[in-house]
Amino acid sequence: MAITPVEASITADEIVPPGSTIELTFRAQVDPQSAQGAIRVARGPERLRARVALAKSGRVVTVRLDDDAVGACELVVEELLSTKGLKLVDRHRLPFSVVPIAGRVPVDLR
């Protein structure tokens, strides 16, 4: 049972605006029910609202942040399964910050 790495559209500690969409890419197709339960966004102990959906034949999971999510957050993936029932991710955490900004954030400040 090989656990595959997660490729994310953001890097650790990146700053994103409210309402952003984060993409997670996997080598195998993700089980839709597993994605709903295994992927969440948290701010400390508080679970934030986020829309989790599958794209690109189930190999990409999009996580759309709520417009009210602001501050230091963490994308948490725990025990994510493939469509074949194999564990894709045991545990993965990706810290980032949500900050209301008017313009684009320069790459060197992300």
Secondary structure, DSSP 8 states (H G I E B T S, - for coil): ------EESS-TTEEE-TT-EEEEE-SS-B-HHHHHHHEEEEETTEEE-EEEEEETTTTEEEEEE-TT--EEEEEEEEEEEBTTS-EEEEEEEEEEEE---SS---GGG-
